[in-house]
Amino acid sequence: MVIYSSVDKIKVGDIVELQPTNQRNRQLRSQEKKHLWEVLQICPVICFAGEIGYDIKHVGSDHSRWVRRNEIEVDTYKENL
């Protein structure tokens, strides 16, 4: 695992809450009740112009998606599971 900054404490295995920062995130939260996600991968991605992206998977389903840091907040750290 690679840590990109000391400020960013999110790590692979952490459970994060998807924030309602855009229409798709609001839809996932309200219609599909998909609030909690597990971080699978953290790396630079082409779809975000080489910026760091977070590959997250919904807890309880196989749905996964890439998001930016401002779209998620830590709910439970891996060490606390």
PyMOL Python script that loads the backbone (N, CA, C, O; Angstrom):
from pymol import cmd

cmd.read_pdbstr("""\
ATOM      1  N   MET A   1       0.841  -1.181   0.000  1.00  0.00           N
ATOM      2  CA  MET A   1       0.000   0.000   0.000  1.00  0.00           C
ATOM      3  C   MET A   1       0.881   1.237   0.000  1.00  0.00           C
ATOM      4  O   MET A   1       1.937   1.262   0.631  1.00  0.00           O
ATOM      5  N   VAL A   2       0.438   2.258  -0.710  1.00  0.00           N
ATOM      6  CA  VAL A   2       1.188   3.499  -0.808  1.00  0.00           C
ATOM      7  C   VAL A   2       0.419   4.597  -0.097  1.00  0.00           C
ATOM      8  O   VAL A   2      -0.781   4.760  -0.319  1.00  0.00           O
ATOM      9  N   ILE A   3       1.095   5.345   0.753  1.00  0.00           N
ATOM     10  CA  ILE A   3       0.487   6.505   1.400  1.00  0.00           C
ATOM     11  C   ILE A   3       0.998   7.738   0.682  1.00  0.00           C
ATOM     12  O   ILE A   3       2.209   7.934   0.571  1.00  0.00           O
ATOM     13  N   TYR A   4       0.092   8.571   0.193  1.00  0.00           N
ATOM     14  CA  TYR A   4       0.477   9.712  -0.623  1.00  0.00           C
ATOM     15  C   TYR A   4       0.714  10.982   0.175  1.00  0.00           C
ATOM     16  O   TYR A   4       1.440  11.863  -0.285  1.00  0.00           O
ATOM     17  N   SER A   5       0.127  11.101   1.349  1.00  0.00           N
ATOM     18  CA  SER A   5       0.399  12.265   2.192  1.00  0.00           C
ATOM     19  C   SER A   5       0.088  11.906   3.636  1.00  0.00           C
ATOM     20  O   SER A   5      -0.671  10.974   3.904  1.00  0.00           O
ATOM     21  N   SER A   6       0.667  12.636   4.547  1.00  0.00           N
ATOM     22  CA  SER A   6       0.406  12.375   5.958  1.00  0.00           C
ATOM     23  C   SER A   6      -0.948  12.912   6.384  1.00  0.00           C
ATOM     24  O   SER A   6      -1.471  12.505   7.421  1.00  0.00           O
ATOM     25  N   VAL A   7      -1.530  13.825   5.602  1.00  0.00           N
ATOM     26  CA  VAL A   7      -2.824  14.403   5.924  1.00  0.00           C
ATOM     27  C   VAL A   7      -3.944  13.410   5.620  1.00  0.00           C
ATOM     28  O   VAL A   7      -4.925  13.336   6.361  1.00  0.00           O
ATOM     29  N   ASP A   8      -3.804  12.651   4.538  1.00  0.00           N
ATOM     30  CA  ASP A   8      -4.831  11.719   4.107  1.00  0.00           C
ATOM     31  C   ASP A   8      -4.699  10.417   4.882  1.00  0.00           C
ATOM     32  O   ASP A   8      -3.761   9.653   4.657  1.00  0.00           O
ATOM     33  N   LYS A   9      -5.621  10.161   5.783  1.00  0.00           N
ATOM     34  CA  LYS A   9      -5.534   8.992   6.656  1.00  0.00           C
ATOM     35  C   LYS A   9      -6.327   7.798   6.134  1.00  0.00           C
ATOM     36  O   LYS A   9      -6.339   6.753   6.785  1.00  0.00           O
ATOM     37  N   ILE A  10      -6.981   7.911   4.998  1.00  0.00           N
ATOM     38  CA  ILE A  10      -7.758   6.801   4.459  1.00  0.00           C
ATOM     39  C   ILE A  10      -6.815   5.752   3.896  1.00  0.00           C
ATOM     40  O   ILE A  10      -5.881   6.062   3.156  1.00  0.00           O
ATOM     41  N   LYS A  11      -7.084   4.482   4.270  1.00  0.00           N
ATOM     42  CA  LYS A  11      -6.243   3.374   3.821  1.00  0.00           C
ATOM     43  C   LYS A  11      -7.119   2.280   3.228  1.00  0.00           C
ATOM     44  O   LYS A  11      -8.330   2.248   3.446  1.00  0.00           O
ATOM     45  N   VAL A  12      -6.493   1.388   2.478  1.00  0.00           N
ATOM     46  CA  VAL A  12      -7.199   0.229   1.934  1.00  0.00           C
ATOM     47  C   VAL A  12      -7.780  -0.569   3.097  1.00  0.00           C
ATOM     48  O   VAL A  12      -7.089  -0.841   4.078  1.00  0.00           O
ATOM     49  N   GLY A  13      -9.050  -0.941   2.980  1.00  0.00           N
ATOM     50  CA  GLY A  13      -9.729  -1.698   4.029  1.00  0.00           C
ATOM     51  C   GLY A  13     -10.607  -0.850   4.925  1.00  0.00           C
ATOM     52  O   GLY A  13     -11.461  -1.387   5.630  1.00  0.00           O
ATOM     53  N   ASP A  14     -10.418   0.472   4.917  1.00  0.00           N
ATOM     54  CA  ASP A  14     -11.259   1.358   5.722  1.00  0.00           C
ATOM     55  C   ASP A  14     -12.680   1.375   5.169  1.00  0.00           C
ATOM     56  O   ASP A  14     -12.892   1.177   3.972  1.00  0.00           O
ATOM     57  N   ILE A  15     -13.646   1.611   6.043  1.00  0.00           N
ATOM     58  CA  ILE A  15     -15.038   1.785   5.638  1.00  0.00           C
ATOM     59  C   ILE A  15     -15.296   3.288   5.578  1.00  0.00           C
ATOM     60  O   ILE A  15     -15.042   4.012   6.541  1.00  0.00           O
ATOM     61  N   VAL A  16     -15.806   3.747   4.432  1.00  0.00           N
ATOM     62  CA  VAL A  16     -16.044   5.173   4.235  1.00  0.00           C
ATOM     63  C   VAL A  16     -17.515   5.413   3.916  1.00  0.00           C
ATOM     64  O   VAL A  16     -18.221   4.520   3.446  1.00  0.00           O
ATOM     65  N   GLU A  17     -17.957   6.629   4.181  1.00  0.00           N
ATOM     66  CA  GLU A  17     -19.319   7.025   3.847  1.00  0.00           C
ATOM     67  C   GLU A  17     -19.278   7.888   2.600  1.00  0.00           C
ATOM     68  O   GLU A  17     -18.522   8.857   2.528  1.00  0.00           O
ATOM     69  N   LEU A  18     -20.094   7.531   1.620  1.00  0.00           N
ATOM     70  CA  LEU A  18     -20.189   8.297   0.383  1.00  0.00           C
ATOM     71  C   LEU A  18     -20.931   9.598   0.666  1.00  0.00           C
ATOM     72  O   LEU A  18     -22.035   9.575   1.211  1.00  0.00           O
ATOM     73  N   GLN A  19     -20.342  10.719   0.306  1.00  0.00           N
ATOM     74  CA  GLN A  19     -20.934  12.028   0.556  1.00  0.00           C
ATOM     75  C   GLN A  19     -21.803  12.462  -0.625  1.00  0.00           C
ATOM     76  O   GLN A  19     -21.520  12.080  -1.760  1.00  0.00           O
ATOM     77  N   PRO A  20     -22.850  13.246  -0.385  1.00  0.00           N
ATOM     78  CA  PRO A  20     -23.751  13.686  -1.460  1.00  0.00           C
ATOM     79  C   PRO A  20     -23.187  14.878  -2.237  1.00  0.00           C
ATOM     80  O   PRO A  20     -23.808  15.940  -2.288  1.00  0.00           O
ATOM     81  N   THR A  21     -22.016  14.700  -2.838  1.00  0.00           N
ATOM     82  CA  THR A  21     -21.335  15.805  -3.522  1.00  0.00           C
ATOM     83  C   THR A  21     -21.790  16.012  -4.955  1.00  0.00           C
ATOM     84  O   THR A  21     -21.545  17.074  -5.528  1.00  0.00           O
ATOM     85  N   ASN A  22     -22.450  15.019  -5.551  1.00  0.00           N
ATOM     86  CA  ASN A  22     -22.949  15.177  -6.920  1.00  0.00           C
ATOM     87  C   ASN A  22     -24.242  14.377  -7.070  1.00  0.00           C
ATOM     88  O   ASN A  22     -24.651  13.661  -6.156  1.00  0.00           O
ATOM     89  N   GLN A  23     -24.877  14.507  -8.227  1.00  0.00           N
ATOM     90  CA  GLN A  23     -26.184  13.880  -8.437  1.00  0.00           C
ATOM     91  C   GLN A  23     -26.129  12.357  -8.297  1.00  0.00           C
ATOM     92  O   GLN A  23     -27.009  11.765  -7.672  1.00  0.00           O
ATOM     93  N   ARG A  24     -25.117  11.726  -8.864  1.00  0.00           N
ATOM     94  CA  ARG A  24     -25.018  10.260  -8.786  1.00  0.00           C
ATOM     95  C   ARG A  24     -24.834   9.796  -7.341  1.00  0.00           C
ATOM     96  O   ARG A  24     -25.445   8.811  -6.928  1.00  0.00           O
ATOM     97  N   ASN A  25     -24.013  10.485  -6.583  1.00  0.00           N
ATOM     98  CA  ASN A  25     -23.819  10.109  -5.178  1.00  0.00           C
ATOM     99  C   ASN A  25     -25.114  10.282  -4.381  1.00  0.00           C
ATOM    100  O   ASN A  25     -25.447   9.444  -3.544  1.00  0.00           O
ATOM    101  N   ARG A  26     -25.841  11.367  -4.643  1.00  0.00           N
ATOM    102  CA  ARG A  26     -27.122  11.579  -3.957  1.00  0.00           C
ATOM    103  C   ARG A  26     -28.105  10.465  -4.312  1.00  0.00           C
ATOM    104  O   ARG A  26     -28.848   9.988  -3.454  1.00  0.00           O
ATOM    105  N   GLN A  27     -28.104  10.053  -5.588  1.00  0.00           N
ATOM    106  CA  GLN A  27     -28.986   8.978  -6.031  1.00  0.00           C
ATOM    107  C   GLN A  27     -28.623   7.657  -5.347  1.00  0.00           C
ATOM    108  O   GLN A  27     -29.508   6.936  -4.887  1.00  0.00           O
ATOM    109  N   LEU A  28     -27.343   7.342  -5.279  1.00  0.00           N
ATOM    110  CA  LEU A  28     -26.909   6.107  -4.621  1.00  0.00           C
ATOM    111  C   LEU A  28     -27.317   6.103  -3.152  1.00  0.00           C
ATOM    112  O   LEU A  28     -27.735   5.072  -2.623  1.00  0.00           O
ATOM    113  N   ARG A  29     -27.199   7.241  -2.500  1.00  0.00           N
ATOM    114  CA  ARG A  29     -27.530   7.334  -1.079  1.00  0.00           C
ATOM    115  C   ARG A  29     -29.038   7.262  -0.842  1.00  0.00           C
ATOM    116  O   ARG A  29     -29.483   6.529   0.042  1.00  0.00           O
ATOM    117  N   SER A  30     -29.827   8.005  -1.609  1.00  0.00           N
ATOM    118  CA  SER A  30     -31.261   8.095  -1.330  1.00  0.00           C
ATOM    119  C   SER A  30     -32.068   6.939  -1.916  1.00  0.00           C
ATOM    120  O   SER A  30     -32.890   6.348  -1.216  1.00  0.00           O
ATOM    121  N   GLN A  31     -31.848   6.610  -3.176  1.00  0.00           N
ATOM    122  CA  GLN A  31     -32.663   5.579  -3.820  1.00  0.00           C
ATOM    123  C   GLN A  31     -32.166   4.170  -3.533  1.00  0.00           C
ATOM    124  O   GLN A  31     -32.969   3.258  -3.331  1.00  0.00           O
ATOM    125  N   GLU A  32     -30.848   3.981  -3.513  1.00  0.00           N
ATOM    126  CA  GLU A  32     -30.299   2.637  -3.360  1.00  0.00           C
ATOM    127  C   GLU A  32     -29.770   2.365  -1.951  1.00  0.00           C
ATOM    128  O   GLU A  32     -29.314   1.260  -1.658  1.00  0.00           O
ATOM    129  N   LYS A  33     -29.832   3.377  -1.081  1.00  0.00           N
ATOM    130  CA  LYS A  33     -29.402   3.239   0.323  1.00  0.00           C
ATOM    131  C   LYS A  33     -27.963   2.753   0.444  1.00  0.00           C
ATOM    132  O   LYS A  33     -27.641   1.960   1.329  1.00  0.00           O
ATOM    133  N   LYS A  34     -27.103   3.228  -0.444  1.00  0.00           N
ATOM    134  CA  LYS A  34     -25.694   2.822  -0.435  1.00  0.00           C
ATOM    135  C   LYS A  34     -24.859   3.928   0.201  1.00  0.00           C
ATOM    136  O   LYS A  34     -24.352   4.815  -0.485  1.00  0.00           O
ATOM    137  N   HIS A  35     -24.726   3.860   1.514  1.00  0.00           N
ATOM    138  CA  HIS A  35     -23.987   4.861   2.268  1.00  0.00           C
ATOM    139  C   HIS A  35     -22.565   4.413   2.579  1.00  0.00           C
ATOM    140  O   HIS A  35     -21.624   5.191   2.423  1.00  0.00           O
ATOM    141  N   LEU A  36     -22.397   3.157   3.020  1.00  0.00           N
ATOM    142  CA  LEU A  36     -21.093   2.680   3.479  1.00  0.00           C
ATOM    143  C   LEU A  36     -20.392   1.843   2.411  1.00  0.00           C
ATOM    144  O   LEU A  36     -20.984   0.954   1.799  1.00  0.00           O
ATOM    145  N   TRP A  37     -19.109   2.158   2.210  1.00  0.00           N
ATOM    146  CA  TRP A  37     -18.297   1.517   1.184  1.00  0.00           C
ATOM    147  C   TRP A  37     -16.941   1.149   1.771  1.00  0.00           C
ATOM    148  O   TRP A  37     -16.464   1.798   2.702  1.00  0.00           O
ATOM    149  N   GLU A  38     -16.320   0.106   1.225  1.00  0.00           N
ATOM    150  CA  GLU A  38     -14.978  -0.306   1.632  1.00  0.00           C
ATOM    151  C   GLU A  38     -13.972   0.157   0.590  1.00  0.00           C
ATOM    152  O   GLU A  38     -14.213   0.027  -0.610  1.00  0.00           O
ATOM    153  N   VAL A  39     -12.845   0.696   1.042  1.00  0.00           N
ATOM    154  CA  VAL A  39     -11.790   1.145   0.131  1.00  0.00           C
ATOM    155  C   VAL A  39     -11.006  -0.075  -0.341  1.00  0.00           C
ATOM    156  O   VAL A  39     -10.459  -0.824   0.468  1.00  0.00           O
ATOM    157  N   LEU A  40     -10.956  -0.269  -1.669  1.00  0.00           N
ATOM    158  CA  LEU A  40     -10.242  -1.408  -2.254  1.00  0.00           C
ATOM    159  C   LEU A  40      -8.857  -1.033  -2.746  1.00  0.00           C
ATOM    160  O   LEU A  40      -7.929  -1.839  -2.687  1.00  0.00           O
ATOM    161  N   GLN A  41      -8.718   0.202  -3.235  1.00  0.00           N
ATOM    162  CA  GLN A  41      -7.472   0.598  -3.893  1.00  0.00           C
ATOM    163  C   GLN A  41      -7.349   2.120  -3.867  1.00  0.00           C
ATOM    164  O   GLN A  41      -8.348   2.834  -3.947  1.00  0.00           O
ATOM    165  N   ILE A  42      -6.119   2.604  -3.755  1.00  0.00           N
ATOM    166  CA  ILE A  42      -5.844   4.041  -3.790  1.00  0.00           C
ATOM    167  C   ILE A  42      -4.687   4.245  -4.753  1.00  0.00           C
ATOM    168  O   ILE A  42      -3.590   3.735  -4.525  1.00  0.00           O
ATOM    169  N   CYS A  43      -4.924   4.990  -5.832  1.00  0.00           N
ATOM    170  CA  CYS A  43      -3.847   5.216  -6.799  1.00  0.00           C
ATOM    171  C   CYS A  43      -4.242   6.324  -7.776  1.00  0.00           C
ATOM    172  O   CYS A  43      -5.415   6.686  -7.866  1.00  0.00           O
ATOM    173  N   PRO A  44      -3.260   6.861  -8.508  1.00  0.00           N
ATOM    174  CA  PRO A  44      -3.576   7.837  -9.554  1.00  0.00           C
ATOM    175  C   PRO A  44      -4.370   7.148 -10.666  1.00  0.00           C
ATOM    176  O   PRO A  44      -4.056   6.023 -11.056  1.00  0.00           O
ATOM    177  N   VAL A  45      -5.399   7.831 -11.171  1.00  0.00           N
ATOM    178  CA  VAL A  45      -6.217   7.243 -12.231  1.00  0.00           C
ATOM    179  C   VAL A  45      -6.395   8.220 -13.391  1.00  0.00           C
ATOM    180  O   VAL A  45      -6.447   9.434 -13.195  1.00  0.00           O
ATOM    181  N   ILE A  46      -6.485   7.679 -14.580  1.00  0.00           N
ATOM    182  CA  ILE A  46      -6.617   8.490 -15.786  1.00  0.00           C
ATOM    183  C   ILE A  46      -7.906   9.301 -15.778  1.00  0.00           C
ATOM    184  O   ILE A  46      -7.911  10.451 -16.217  1.00  0.00           O
ATOM    185  N   CYS A  47      -9.001   8.721 -15.284  1.00  0.00           N
ATOM    186  CA  CYS A  47     -10.289   9.418 -15.322  1.00  0.00           C
ATOM    187  C   CYS A  47     -10.301  10.686 -14.465  1.00  0.00           C
ATOM    188  O   CYS A  47     -11.174  11.536 -14.635  1.00  0.00           O
ATOM    189  N   PHE A  48      -9.347  10.819 -13.554  1.00  0.00           N
ATOM    190  CA  PHE A  48      -9.226  12.032 -12.745  1.00  0.00           C
ATOM    191  C   PHE A  48      -7.973  12.810 -13.120  1.00  0.00           C
ATOM    192  O   PHE A  48      -7.396  13.504 -12.283  1.00  0.00           O
ATOM    193  N   ALA A  49      -7.552  12.696 -14.376  1.00  0.00           N
ATOM    194  CA  ALA A  49      -6.385  13.415 -14.919  1.00  0.00           C
ATOM    195  C   ALA A  49      -5.110  13.114 -14.131  1.00  0.00           C
ATOM    196  O   ALA A  49      -4.282  13.997 -13.906  1.00  0.00           O
ATOM    197  N   GLY A  50      -4.965  11.866 -13.718  1.00  0.00           N
ATOM    198  CA  GLY A  50      -3.761  11.458 -13.007  1.00  0.00           C
ATOM    199  C   GLY A  50      -3.764  11.750 -11.523  1.00  0.00           C
ATOM    200  O   GLY A  50      -2.792  11.443 -10.832  1.00  0.00           O
ATOM    201  N   GLU A  51      -4.841  12.339 -11.017  1.00  0.00           N
ATOM    202  CA  GLU A  51      -4.943  12.605  -9.581  1.00  0.00           C
ATOM    203  C   GLU A  51      -5.289  11.312  -8.840  1.00  0.00           C
ATOM    204  O   GLU A  51      -5.699  10.325  -9.451  1.00  0.00           O
ATOM    205  N   ILE A  52      -5.122  11.333  -7.541  1.00  0.00           N
ATOM    206  CA  ILE A  52      -5.401  10.162  -6.716  1.00  0.00           C
ATOM    207  C   ILE A  52      -6.899   9.858  -6.723  1.00  0.00           C
ATOM    208  O   ILE A  52      -7.726  10.751  -6.543  1.00  0.00           O
ATOM    209  N   GLY A  53      -7.230   8.591  -6.932  1.00  0.00           N
ATOM    210  CA  GLY A  53      -8.605   8.130  -6.893  1.00  0.00           C
ATOM    211  C   GLY A  53      -8.737   6.994  -5.896  1.00  0.00           C
ATOM    212  O   GLY A  53      -7.755   6.338  -5.548  1.00  0.00           O
ATOM    213  N   TYR A  54      -9.949   6.770  -5.444  1.00  0.00           N
ATOM    214  CA  TYR A  54     -10.241   5.724  -4.470  1.00  0.00           C
ATOM    215  C   TYR A  54     -11.236   4.759  -5.097  1.00  0.00           C
ATOM    216  O   TYR A  54     -12.347   5.150  -5.456  1.00  0.00           O
ATOM    217  N   ASP A  55     -10.837   3.501  -5.228  1.00  0.00           N
ATOM    218  CA  ASP A  55     -11.725   2.456  -5.721  1.00  0.00           C
ATOM    219  C   ASP A  55     -12.474   1.937  -4.507  1.00  0.00           C
ATOM    220  O   ASP A  55     -11.874   1.364  -3.598  1.00  0.00           O
ATOM    221  N   ILE A  56     -13.794   2.138  -4.494  1.00  0.00           N
ATOM    222  CA  ILE A  56     -14.589   1.738  -3.341  1.00  0.00           C
ATOM    223  C   ILE A  56     -15.647   0.726  -3.767  1.00  0.00           C
ATOM    224  O   ILE A  56     -16.116   0.747  -4.905  1.00  0.00           O
ATOM    225  N   LYS A  57     -16.019  -0.168  -2.837  1.00  0.00           N
ATOM    226  CA  LYS A  57     -17.037  -1.185  -3.088  1.00  0.00           C
ATOM    227  C   LYS A  57     -18.085  -1.097  -1.996  1.00  0.00           C
ATOM    228  O   LYS A  57     -17.766  -1.037  -0.809  1.00  0.00           O
ATOM    229  N   HIS A  58     -19.347  -1.090  -2.419  1.00  0.00           N
ATOM    230  CA  HIS A  58     -20.434  -0.998  -1.453  1.00  0.00           C
ATOM    231  C   HIS A  58     -20.430  -2.198  -0.516  1.00  0.00           C
ATOM    232  O   HIS A  58     -20.288  -3.341  -0.950  1.00  0.00           O
ATOM    233  N   VAL A  59     -20.589  -1.922   0.767  1.00  0.00           N
ATOM    234  CA  VAL A  59     -20.682  -2.984   1.770  1.00  0.00           C
ATOM    235  C   VAL A  59     -22.045  -3.652   1.588  1.00  0.00           C
ATOM    236  O   VAL A  59     -23.081  -3.007   1.755  1.00  0.00           O
ATOM    237  N   GLY A  60     -22.047  -4.930   1.249  1.00  0.00           N
ATOM    238  CA  GLY A  60     -23.299  -5.658   1.073  1.00  0.00           C
ATOM    239  C   GLY A  60     -23.662  -5.933  -0.372  1.00  0.00           C
ATOM    240  O   GLY A  60     -24.678  -6.577  -0.633  1.00  0.00           O
ATOM    241  N   SER A  61     -22.860  -5.464  -1.319  1.00  0.00           N
ATOM    242  CA  SER A  61     -23.104  -5.760  -2.735  1.00  0.00           C
ATOM    243  C   SER A  61     -21.771  -5.766  -3.477  1.00  0.00           C
ATOM    244  O   SER A  61     -20.719  -5.536  -2.882  1.00  0.00           O
ATOM    245  N   ASP A  62     -21.824  -6.028  -4.769  1.00  0.00           N
ATOM    246  CA  ASP A  62     -20.613  -6.048  -5.595  1.00  0.00           C
ATOM    247  C   ASP A  62     -20.403  -4.738  -6.345  1.00  0.00           C
ATOM    248  O   ASP A  62     -19.495  -4.640  -7.171  1.00  0.00           O
ATOM    249  N   HIS A  63     -21.224  -3.738  -6.071  1.00  0.00           N
ATOM    250  CA  HIS A  63     -21.131  -2.453  -6.765  1.00  0.00           C
ATOM    251  C   HIS A  63     -19.852  -1.716  -6.344  1.00  0.00           C
ATOM    252  O   HIS A  63     -19.615  -1.484  -5.159  1.00  0.00           O
ATOM    253  N   SER A  64     -19.042  -1.357  -7.334  1.00  0.00           N
ATOM    254  CA  SER A  64     -17.826  -0.589  -7.029  1.00  0.00           C
ATOM    255  C   SER A  64     -17.741   0.609  -7.957  1.00  0.00           C
ATOM    256  O   SER A  64     -18.349   0.625  -9.027  1.00  0.00           O
ATOM    257  N   ARG A  65     -16.984   1.606  -7.540  1.00  0.00           N
ATOM    258  CA  ARG A  65     -16.817   2.830  -8.331  1.00  0.00           C
ATOM    259  C   ARG A  65     -15.573   3.570  -7.872  1.00  0.00           C
ATOM    260  O   ARG A  65     -15.092   3.368  -6.757  1.00  0.00           O
ATOM    261  N   TRP A  66     -15.057   4.429  -8.743  1.00  0.00           N
ATOM    262  CA  TRP A  66     -13.920   5.290  -8.409  1.00  0.00           C
ATOM    263  C   TRP A  66     -14.457   6.640  -7.964  1.00  0.00           C
ATOM    264  O   TRP A  66     -15.375   7.182  -8.579  1.00  0.00           O
ATOM    265  N   VAL A  67     -13.886   7.180  -6.901  1.00  0.00           N
ATOM    266  CA  VAL A  67     -14.283   8.497  -6.400  1.00  0.00           C
ATOM    267  C   VAL A  67     -13.045   9.303  -6.034  1.00  0.00           C
ATOM    268  O   VAL A  67     -11.946   8.766  -5.901  1.00  0.00           O
ATOM    269  N   ARG A  68     -13.251  10.588  -5.877  1.00  0.00           N
ATOM    270  CA  ARG A  68     -12.184  11.473  -5.404  1.00  0.00           C
ATOM    271  C   ARG A  68     -12.276  11.594  -3.888  1.00  0.00           C
ATOM    272  O   ARG A  68     -13.269  11.198  -3.278  1.00  0.00           O
ATOM    273  N   ARG A  69     -11.242  12.140  -3.301  1.00  0.00           N
ATOM    274  CA  ARG A  69     -11.155  12.252  -1.839  1.00  0.00           C
ATOM    275  C   ARG A  69     -12.310  13.060  -1.250  1.00  0.00           C
ATOM    276  O   ARG A  69     -12.809  12.728  -0.175  1.00  0.00           O
ATOM    277  N   ASN A  70     -12.735  14.110  -1.938  1.00  0.00           N
ATOM    278  CA  ASN A  70     -13.791  14.969  -1.389  1.00  0.00           C
ATOM    279  C   ASN A  70     -15.172  14.305  -1.420  1.00  0.00           C
ATOM    280  O   ASN A  70     -16.134  14.877  -0.909  1.00  0.00           O
ATOM    281  N   GLU A  71     -15.285  13.114  -2.007  1.00  0.00           N
ATOM    282  CA  GLU A  71     -16.568  12.421  -2.092  1.00  0.00           C
ATOM    283  C   GLU A  71     -16.775  11.402  -0.974  1.00  0.00           C
ATOM    284  O   GLU A  71     -17.844  10.800  -0.876  1.00  0.00           O
ATOM    285  N   ILE A  72     -15.761  11.203  -0.130  1.00  0.00           N
ATOM    286  CA  ILE A  72     -15.862  10.198   0.934  1.00  0.00           C
ATOM    287  C   ILE A  72     -15.340  10.741   2.260  1.00  0.00           C
ATOM    288  O   ILE A  72     -14.488  11.629   2.296  1.00  0.00           O
ATOM    289  N   GLU A  73     -15.870  10.191   3.342  1.00  0.00           N
ATOM    290  CA  GLU A  73     -15.394  10.484   4.693  1.00  0.00           C
ATOM    291  C   GLU A  73     -15.261   9.160   5.436  1.00  0.00           C
ATOM    292  O   GLU A  73     -16.073   8.254   5.250  1.00  0.00           O
ATOM    293  N   VAL A  74     -14.250   9.049   6.265  1.00  0.00           N
ATOM    294  CA  VAL A  74     -14.013   7.806   7.008  1.00  0.00           C
ATOM    295  C   VAL A  74     -15.154   7.562   7.991  1.00  0.00           C
ATOM    296  O   VAL A  74     -15.547   8.458   8.738  1.00  0.00           O
ATOM    297  N   ASP A  75     -15.679   6.343   7.983  1.00  0.00           N
ATOM    298  CA  ASP A  75     -16.674   5.917   8.965  1.00  0.00           C
ATOM    299  C   ASP A  75     -15.995   5.046  10.022  1.00  0.00           C
ATOM    300  O   ASP A  75     -16.157   5.274  11.220  1.00  0.00           O
ATOM    301  N   THR A  76     -15.228   4.040   9.566  1.00  0.00           N
ATOM    302  CA  THR A  76     -14.535   3.125  10.471  1.00  0.00           C
ATOM    303  C   THR A  76     -13.160   2.805   9.909  1.00  0.00           C
ATOM    304  O   THR A  76     -13.031   2.396   8.755  1.00  0.00           O
ATOM    305  N   TYR A  77     -12.139   2.992  10.724  1.00  0.00           N
ATOM    306  CA  TYR A  77     -10.791   2.639  10.294  1.00  0.00           C
ATOM    307  C   TYR A  77     -10.613   1.125  10.326  1.00  0.00           C
ATOM    308  O   TYR A  77     -11.190   0.443  11.173  1.00  0.00           O
ATOM    309  N   LYS A  78      -9.816   0.607   9.405  1.00  0.00           N
ATOM    310  CA  LYS A  78      -9.548  -0.832   9.295  1.00  0.00           C
ATOM    311  C   LYS A  78      -9.092  -1.417  10.632  1.00  0.00           C
ATOM    312  O   LYS A  78      -9.486  -2.525  10.994  1.00  0.00           O
ATOM    313  N   GLU A  79      -8.265  -0.675  11.360  1.00  0.00           N
ATOM    314  CA  GLU A  79      -7.731  -1.157  12.632  1.00  0.00           C
ATOM    315  C   GLU A  79      -8.823  -1.365  13.674  1.00  0.00           C
ATOM    316  O   GLU A  79      -8.635  -2.127  14.623  1.00  0.00           O
ATOM    317  N   ASN A  80      -9.967  -0.694  13.509  1.00  0.00           N
ATOM    318  CA  ASN A  80     -11.052  -0.781  14.485  1.00  0.00           C
ATOM    319  C   ASN A  80     -12.087  -1.840  14.132  1.00  0.00           C
ATOM    320  O   ASN A  80     -13.050  -2.029  14.875  1.00  0.00           O
ATOM    321  N   LEU A  81     -11.906  -2.529  13.017  1.00  0.00           N
ATOM    322  CA  LEU A  81     -12.883  -3.550  12.604  1.00  0.00           C
ATOM    323  C   LEU A  81     -12.668  -4.840  13.353  1.00  0.00           C
ATOM    324  O   LEU A  81     -13.396  -5.809  13.136  1.00  0.00           O
TER     325      LEU A  81
END
""", "prot")
cmd.dss("prot")
cmd.show_as("cartoon", "prot")
cmd.util.cbc("prot")
cmd.orient("prot")
